[in-house]
Amino acid sequence: MSVAAPPAITKPTESISFEADLRTRRQRRIEFVIESLLFISASLSVLITIGIVGMLLRESIPFFKEVSLKQFLGDTQWTPNFADKHFGIWPLVCGTFVTTVVALFVAVPVGLISAIWLSEYAPGQLREIIKPILELLAAVPTVVYGYFALLIVTPILQTMLRAVGIELPTFNMLSAGVVMGIMIMPYIASLSEDAMRAVPLAMREGSYAMGATRMQTATRVIVPSALSGLTAAFILGVARAIGETMIVAIAAGGQPTFTLNPSKEAFTITSYIVAISKGDTPHGTLEYRTIFAAGLVLMLMTLVFNIAGYVIRKRYRQAY
Amino acid sequence: MAESKQNLQSALALIKRRKRIDVLFGTTGAILIISALSILGLLMASLIHDGGARLFATHEVREDGEAPSYRDSIGMVRKSAAGFEVVPDPYILRPAGEEIDVTLFDGKRVAIEGTYPQPGRTEMNVETLTTLPEGVPDSAISKETVAIGQVQVIKGANGKSLANLTLEPIVLVTDEDSPKLEPLVGKRSWISGKRRFHEGHVTVPVSAAGQLVPRSFLSSFPSKDFYRAGILPAWIGSLLLMIVTMVIAVPLGIAAGVYLEEYAPKNRLTALIEINIANLAGVPSIIWGLLGLGLFIYTFHMERSIFAGGLTLGLLVLPIVIISTREAIRAIPNIIREGSVALGATKWQTVRHHIIPYSMGGILTGSIIAMGRAIGETAPLICIGAVFFINSLPAAPVSYSVTDQAETEYQGRLAEDANAPAPEKSLNVQPLGWLNSKFTVVPIQIYDWVSRPEPEFHQNAAAASILLLVITLSLNGVAIYLRYRLRRKIKW
């Protein structure tokens, strides 16, 4: 009996490499092209950052050639559009600072206590209902918050303060700050609650086993353990408040006053940029370049806070 | 013995006090969070209170879109024994001077000299008010009478008396040059002509007339009159801008997310890309506006158009799409990938046929959230150059109008001959012409109206805010719901 010859190996239509890789050359080419396209899309983010930094520098460097750094950081008046020009950045930074502080005064206590309540006290079902509503609060467009600040919160605050003898002007940093706080509160509450829930159950149970009440557990065990996450939440809130534009543009008015008094009207860095962009400042002039210089300062501040948040989160993260 | 009882007492008291503090803290937390959430309800309630009426109000314009003048007579046209007459709307009388006491004329028929109200208002300025019982001869009545009607005095909201005037029909006098009034019978119309008293009635010699068509808030252009101002160009601008933003952000975001999760090696370049994306997510929105202004408008020399705005917003929301794509892909267990590769699939085949379809839910959720964020953005668009007052819509893809080519030919002919015939309208197909148009968006319109001192414009701002809020909250609500459903549906 003869053994049938083994079937002939049919030649493939395209070449196969002798490596373990069985893919055809064409297939490999397609794979390479696709991976390159995907890589380009991903590295676009680096290009965007370079674009932002480049843009800010390109307009700020001519600005700083004309306005010395000493003038910029030393002067306490900001009047680029008046006949007597001053270019001190402090009024704008001060406006940003005051509104941010007011916002944090509102957002941090409310946000933190709400987060503690959500993570320790709230029954599970209620928590699932409240968290989405908090997210909706964060999703309200800031122009609508601006309307709220100017037309609803300002009259209420005026009535309240008139009862103690203080006259609040229509445009003031207090209403803007309060409404900004309402806007930031969901971010702080949500991030703090995530940080607190990340604390392992064992620590909670240990605390309860020792006879602690919920409040004692929360304040003496959970919050200290979640401190890095809470700080990160706080810093994120600050960064968000610094960059907020429309609420202050609508409710805090347009005077570059240099004051720590929240009942006055003031520019922040962001509302100044909006005010100039709205107007007719021609391209290439010094006044036009001021918005880029202000933007540079804003970008640096935001960067510092973002880096601080990242470092704190990394260094102080508790190993559970 | 007594000591241990005392210890027990103090221990119980301590426990009771701690429990009270605990409950107090819990109630405080609950109250705080309920009040924070109710701020959202307070906001919506006050918006609806201020702007709800304006959102659904209609006003009337002539057929060509222009507002009727206050000199026009406005009302329902009907046929009378002598011809045509128009029945005007009732008005509130406002005496021009202190001497006129409207309460004396309650229930009486009067002849009025004065001015009709501006369209959109209901108060008639009254200079003289004369009682006019039946049978008074014509000669006794001033020729300058503009209105005859019945007065009714009612108590206004603040205790003051208001005089309502129900006008008698105005007789329309036509001649050979007057437009035909027959088609206007039974319709609300505007009649142009000077009102005069003649033969016992107020008459109007008709010089022009036409029908009034209603316009709503959503179908009107902005205007300096508050009752006529609408958000038509704003919501169309928002819609077109969203299309461009999503077309830019979603494909790029998915591609970047897929690369970072599936293809990227763990080296420093990848770490740099990831740091950059995290950084860009935190950049304030106005910096994006400066980027758009400096780079797109002044370096690339783009127009201040929908395309430039869409490009800027697309880059703004790109990090959101990337991050949600990555999270969606990360949720897919490795079993799927391993099974696919075990069957001999290449990397791209695995991604295309398994990873992307399974992560579509999360990607969709992220895109909806990105869209909700982009629709509410104001500051970057102000920097880019979105206008605050626009009277036209972006060019429609297919329209019957003068093409650019015809326009340039006309300009050429005009240089040689000042009497060159006007360019003709024809079928004008420019599918992407709208990308180059000036635009405005709803949040900018709100900002513009809120910044005005007149309270009526604040009502307009409230109405537009209701619209914006409903759209934004619906988008976010849908995204939250989708995320909830996806989490429950996990089968692996």
Chai-1 contact restraints between the chains, C-beta under 6 A:
chainA,res_idxA,chainB,res_idxB,connection_type,confidence,min_distance_angstrom,max_distance_angstrom,comment,restraint_id
A,E31,B,T346,contact,1.0,0.0,6.0,A-B,restraint_1
A,E31,B,W348,contact,1.0,0.0,6.0,A-B,restraint_2
A,I34,B,W348,contact,1.0,0.0,6.0,A-B,restraint_3
A,E35,B,Y263,contact,1.0,0.0,6.0,A-B,restraint_4
A,L38,B,A255,contact,1.0,0.0,6.0,A-B,restraint_5
A,L38,B,V258,contact,1.0,0.0,6.0,A-B,restraint_6
A,L38,B,Y259,contact,1.0,0.0,6.0,A-B,restraint_7
A,F39,B,Y259,contact,1.0,0.0,6.0,A-B,restraint_8
A,S41,B,L252,contact,1.0,0.0,6.0,A-B,restraint_9
A,S41,B,A255,contact,1.0,0.0,6.0,A-B,restraint_10
A,S41,B,A256,contact,1.0,0.0,6.0,A-B,restraint_11
A,A42,B,A256,contact,1.0,0.0,6.0,A-B,restraint_12
A,A42,B,Y259,contact,1.0,0.0,6.0,A-B,restraint_13
A,A42,B,L260,contact,1.0,0.0,6.0,A-B,restraint_14
A,A42,B,I273,contact,1.0,0.0,6.0,A-B,restraint_15
A,S45,B,I273,contact,1.0,0.0,6.0,A-B,restraint_16
A,S45,B,N276,contact,1.0,0.0,6.0,A-B,restraint_17
A,S45,B,I277,contact,1.0,0.0,6.0,A-B,restraint_18
A,S45,B,L280,contact,1.0,0.0,6.0,A-B,restraint_19
A,V46,B,N276,contact,1.0,0.0,6.0,A-B,restraint_20
A,I48,B,L315,contact,1.0,0.0,6.0,A-B,restraint_21
A,T49,B,N276,contact,1.0,0.0,6.0,A-B,restraint_22
A,G51,B,L295,contact,1.0,0.0,6.0,A-B,restraint_23
A,I52,B,L291,contact,1.0,0.0,6.0,A-B,restraint_24
A,M55,B,L291,contact,1.0,0.0,6.0,A-B,restraint_25
A,M55,B,G294,contact,1.0,0.0,6.0,A-B,restraint_26
A,M55,B,L295,contact,1.0,0.0,6.0,A-B,restraint_27
A,V110,B,L32,contact,1.0,0.0,6.0,A-B,restraint_28
A,V110,B,A36,contact,1.0,0.0,6.0,A-B,restraint_29
A,I113,B,G29,contact,1.0,0.0,6.0,A-B,restraint_30
A,I113,B,L32,contact,1.0,0.0,6.0,A-B,restraint_31
A,S114,B,L32,contact,1.0,0.0,6.0,A-B,restraint_32
A,S114,B,I33,contact,1.0,0.0,6.0,A-B,restraint_33
A,W117,B,G29,contact,1.0,0.0,6.0,A-B,restraint_34
A,W117,B,I33,contact,1.0,0.0,6.0,A-B,restraint_35
A,Y121,B,G26,contact,1.0,0.0,6.0,A-B,restraint_36
A,P132,B,I480,contact,1.0,0.0,6.0,A-B,restraint_37
A,I133,B,L37,contact,1.0,0.0,6.0,A-B,restraint_38
A,L136,B,L473,contact,1.0,0.0,6.0,A-B,restraint_39
A,L136,B,N476,contact,1.0,0.0,6.0,A-B,restraint_40
A,L137,B,L40,contact,1.0,0.0,6.0,A-B,restraint_41
A,A139,B,G372,contact,1.0,0.0,6.0,A-B,restraint_42
A,A139,B,T472,contact,1.0,0.0,6.0,A-B,restraint_43
A,A139,B,N476,contact,1.0,0.0,6.0,A-B,restraint_44
A,P141,B,G376,contact,1.0,0.0,6.0,A-B,restraint_45
A,P141,B,P443,contact,1.0,0.0,6.0,A-B,restraint_46
A,P141,B,L468,contact,1.0,0.0,6.0,A-B,restraint_47
A,P141,B,T472,contact,1.0,0.0,6.0,A-B,restraint_48
A,V143,B,T378,contact,1.0,0.0,6.0,A-B,restraint_49
A,V143,B,P443,contact,1.0,0.0,6.0,A-B,restraint_50
A,V143,B,I446,contact,1.0,0.0,6.0,A-B,restraint_51
A,V143,B,Y447,contact,1.0,0.0,6.0,A-B,restraint_52
A,V144,B,S465,contact,1.0,0.0,6.0,A-B,restraint_53
A,V144,B,L469,contact,1.0,0.0,6.0,A-B,restraint_54
A,Y147,B,V450,contact,1.0,0.0,6.0,A-B,restraint_55
A,Y147,B,A461,contact,1.0,0.0,6.0,A-B,restraint_56
A,Y147,B,S465,contact,1.0,0.0,6.0,A-B,restraint_57
A,F148,B,L43,contact,1.0,0.0,6.0,A-B,restraint_58
A,L151,B,H458,contact,1.0,0.0,6.0,A-B,restraint_59
A,I152,B,S46,contact,1.0,0.0,6.0,A-B,restraint_60
A,I182,B,I39,contact,1.0,0.0,6.0,A-B,restraint_61
A,M185,B,A36,contact,1.0,0.0,6.0,A-B,restraint_62
A,T213,B,R18,contact,1.0,0.0,6.0,A-B,restraint_63
A,T213,B,D22,contact,1.0,0.0,6.0,A-B,restraint_64
A,R214,B,D22,contact,1.0,0.0,6.0,A-B,restraint_65
A,M215,B,D22,contact,1.0,0.0,6.0,A-B,restraint_66
A,M215,B,F25,contact,1.0,0.0,6.0,A-B,restraint_67
A,A239,B,G282,contact,1.0,0.0,6.0,A-B,restraint_68
A,G243,B,P284,contact,1.0,0.0,6.0,A-B,restraint_69
A,T245,B,I286,contact,1.0,0.0,6.0,A-B,restraint_70
A,T245,B,A379,contact,1.0,0.0,6.0,A-B,restraint_71
A,M246,B,T378,contact,1.0,0.0,6.0,A-B,restraint_72
A,I250,B,V450,contact,1.0,0.0,6.0,A-B,restraint_73
A,T270,B,I286,contact,1.0,0.0,6.0,A-B,restraint_74
A,I273,B,I286,contact,1.0,0.0,6.0,A-B,restraint_75
A,V274,B,A379,contact,1.0,0.0,6.0,A-B,restraint_76
A,V274,B,I382,contact,1.0,0.0,6.0,A-B,restraint_77
A,S277,B,I382,contact,1.0,0.0,6.0,A-B,restraint_78
A,S277,B,C383,contact,1.0,0.0,6.0,A-B,restraint_79
A,K278,B,I382,contact,1.0,0.0,6.0,A-B,restraint_80
A,G295,B,I287,contact,1.0,0.0,6.0,A-B,restraint_81
A,G295,B,L290,contact,1.0,0.0,6.0,A-B,restraint_82
A,M299,B,I287,contact,1.0,0.0,6.0,A-B,restraint_83
A,N306,B,G282,contact,1.0,0.0,6.0,A-B,restraint_84
